[in-house]
């Protein structure tokens, strides 16, 4: 008598799937809205809103009407979370999701959308690095670490009388 083959199922926790959305996602609806909210940092209200506006596909429900999310939903939420971190507006996220539903024929348009967002992120990074340099300089100045050519504490190049009064 042959022994049935053992089936390996990826039963990672909701938090594990959300934090590492890799591989082919399990499509078994098994995560509760509270688990998804805890893993994603989104509220249950936001998760329902994402579903209502179409950022998420309709979520499966158990007999009592409670939502059950699958790993694919968590993969989508993790990606959407990354897009939100870039500052992408919800309208553009929705446009991306709608194109993704249309399949391969929208690859080019999705690529262009993501490339435009990447350029915005790069500009924000440049701006933040410049801001960080100013903060570092001011902190060093106040700590007495900035000196002029003679070794005396240097006057901050961003020094303004109004700033000193308000700082």
N, C-alpha and C positions, 0 to 999 in steps of 0.2 A: 504494500500500500504506500503510495507516494505521500510525502508530507507537503502540505500546501506551502507555497512560497510566501515568505514573510514580506509584508508590504511596509516600506519605510515611509512614514508620514512626518513632515516637518511640523511639529506641534510647539513651535516657539510661542512664548507668551506675547500678549498684545504689545507690551513695551519693547520686547526684543524685536518684533517685526517692524514696529514703527521706527525704532532707532537704527536698525540695519535693514532697510528695504531692498534686499538683493535677492537674486534668483527668481525662479518662477513662483509667483505667489499662490498659496493655497486658496481656493475659492469656496471653501467650506464656511458658511456663516456661523461664527462661533464667539465673536467678541461683543460684549455688551456696550451700550453707549457710555456707561460710566467707566469701563476699562479704556475705551478709546479716548474719552475725555482726559483721563489721567495720563495716558501715554503721550498724547499729542499736546496737552496744555490748552486745548480748546474747550470751551464750555459745551454742554449738551445742546444748549440753544444754538450755538454757532454750527455744530455738526448738523442739526436739523435744518438750519438755514442753508448750509452748503448743499444739502440734498435738495431742498426746495428750489434753489436757483439753478441747479444743474451742475455744480462743481463736482458733486458725487453722483454716481448712478443711483437709482432707487435702491435702498438698502432692504435686504431680506428681513422678514419678521417671523417670529415664532407665533404659535397659536394665540397667545394672549396679546398680540400686536406689538410686542417689544422688538425693537430693532436688534439685529445681529449683523455685525460687520465681518467681512472676510479679510484675509491678508491683502488681497488686491486693493481693497478700500484703504487700508493702512498705507500701502505703497503710494497710492494717489495722494493721500493726506500729507505724507512726508514730503512729497515733491511740491505740493501746493504750499506747504509751510516754508520750504526753501525759497519759492518764488515770492512769498510775502516778505521774507527777510530781505530780499533785494529791493523791496519797495514797489513791486509790481502791483498795479491796481487790480482790484477784483474783476473789473470788466475785462482786462487783458488776460487774466487767468481763465476766465470763462471762455473767452475767445479761443485760447489755446486748447482747453478741454473739448470744446465743440469741434475744433479742427482734428483733434486726436480721434474723436469718434468717427470721423470721416475716413480714417485709415491712411494708407501710404500716399495717396494722391495729395495730401496736404503737408508732406514732409518739408518741402521747400519753404512754405509759408510759416510753419512752426519754427524752422531753423532761423528764418529772418526775425521772427518775434523774439526768440531767445538771444540772437546776436545783438539786437537793439538793446535788450535788457542788460546783457553782459557789458555793453559799452557804458550804460548808465552806472552800473556797479563799479566799473573801473574808474569812472570819473569821481564817484563818491569816495572810493578808496584814496584817490589822489588828494581830494579835498580833506579827508580825515587825516591823512599823513601830514599835510601842511598844518592842520590844526594841532595835531599832536606835537609837532616841532615847536610851535608857538607855546603850547602849554609846558613842554619840557624846558624851554628857555626861561619862561617866567618862573617856574618852580626853582630852577637852578639860580636864577637871579635873586629870588627871595631867600634862598638858602646860603647866599654869599659865595656861590661857586663860579659865578661869572665875573671875570676880571678884564680890564682894558689892557692896553699894551704896557702900561706902567705897573700893572699888578693890583691896581686899586679896583674896588668893586665897580663894575661897568654899569653904565646907565642903560636900562633896557631899551632896545630900539622901538618897542611898542608902547613906551611909557607916555602917558598923557596925564595931565593934572586931574582931569575929570575921572579917569580910570582909578587913580590912586584914592580919590575921595570916595568913590563908590565901592571900591574893593575893600 
